[in-house]
Amino acid sequence: MSFNFNPKIDRDFIISMYEDDYLYISEVFTTTLNQLIPDIEIVKNCYQNGDLENLRRQVHKIKPAFGFAGLRGTEALCQQFEDECLLVTSTNSLTDKYEMLIKNLDEGRLIIQQEIESLKVFNN
């Protein structure tokens, strides 16, 4: 029996990485979520403090976590934002892109959280 992932999760990528080991996938998602919760808050703090370099570094740090969870679109958006940080001199220039990024990061975190709960039911 196969698990129906959220449509925003790249199922083919997840299966290529973890095969049909849904217990392990659940562990990866849980570890990823536990890492993302504080890291997303650090991203928000860096932006609020106008710390462009650490904002870019934090986005770089969280980018692969979304990839591990199959959220390839969010991973790509992190890369775009990271690249954009190199082109500007202050966080004020990033307001629209930052708001879009945070919306996607929070949505990705919620998707991972929901998938963990769904996988718990599926695995039992």
C-alpha positions in Angstrom: 0.0 0.0 0.0 1.3 3.4 -0.8 1.0 6.7 1.0 -0.7 9.7 -0.6 1.6 12.7 0.0 0.4 16.3 -0.1 0.5 17.4 -3.7 3.2 20.0 -3.0 5.5 17.2 -1.9 7.5 15.6 -4.8 6.5 12.0 -4.2 8.9 10.6 -6.8 11.8 12.4 -5.1 10.8 11.1 -1.7 10.4 7.5 -2.9 13.8 7.8 -4.8 15.4 8.9 -1.5 13.7 6.7 1.0 11.9 4.0 -1.1 8.7 2.8 0.6 10.1 3.1 4.1 7.3 5.2 5.5 8.6 4.8 9.1 11.9 6.3 8.1 10.1 9.0 6.0 8.2 9.9 9.2 11.5 10.1 11.1 13.0 12.3 8.5 10.0 14.6 8.5 10.0 14.8 12.3 13.7 15.6 12.4 13.2 18.2 9.7 10.3 19.8 11.4 12.2 20.0 14.7 15.0 21.7 12.9 12.8 24.1 10.9 10.7 25.5 13.8 13.6 27.4 15.5 15.4 28.1 12.2 12.4 29.8 10.6 12.2 32.0 13.7 15.9 32.9 13.3 15.1 33.9 9.7 12.3 36.2 10.9 14.6 37.7 13.5 17.4 38.4 11.0 14.9 40.2 8.7 13.4 42.2 11.6 16.9 43.2 12.7 17.9 44.2 9.2 20.8 41.6 9.3 21.1 40.9 5.5 24.1 38.6 5.7 22.8 36.4 8.5 19.4 36.4 6.8 21.0 35.0 3.6 23.0 32.5 5.7 19.9 31.2 7.6 17.9 30.8 4.3 20.9 28.9 2.9 20.9 26.7 6.0 17.2 25.8 5.9 17.0 25.3 2.1 18.1 21.6 2.1 15.6 20.7 4.9 12.7 21.5 2.6 14.4 19.3 -0.1 14.7 16.4 2.3 11.0 16.7 2.9 10.2 16.7 -0.9 9.1 20.4 -0.9 11.3 21.2 -3.9 9.4 24.3 -4.8 10.1 25.8 -1.3 13.7 24.7 -1.7 14.0 26.5 -5.0 12.3 29.6 -3.6 14.9 29.6 -0.8 17.7 29.6 -3.4 16.1 32.5 -5.3 15.8 34.5 -2.1 19.4 33.7 -1.2 20.5 34.8 -4.6 18.5 38.0 -4.3 20.2 38.8 -0.9 23.5 39.0 -2.8 22.1 41.7 -5.1 20.8 44.2 -2.5 22.3 46.3 0.2 19.5 46.1 2.8 16.6 44.0 3.9 14.3 46.9 3.0 14.8 46.0 -0.6 13.5 42.5 0.0 10.1 43.2 1.7 7.8 41.6 -1.0 10.2 38.7 -1.6 10.6 38.1 2.1 6.9 38.1 2.7 6.4 35.5 0.0 9.3 33.5 1.3 7.9 33.5 4.9 4.5 32.5 3.7 6.0 29.6 1.9 8.2 28.6 4.8 5.3 28.6 7.2 3.2 26.7 4.7 5.9 24.1 4.2 6.3 23.7 8.0 2.6 23.1 8.3 2.6 20.6 5.4 5.4 18.7 7.0 3.6 18.7 10.3 0.4 17.4 8.7 2.3 14.7 6.8 3.9 13.5 10.1 0.4 13.1 11.6 -0.9 11.4 8.5 2.1 9.0 8.4 1.5 8.1 12.0 -1.9 6.9 11.2 -0.7 5.2 8.0 2.1 3.4 9.8 -0.2 2.0 12.5 
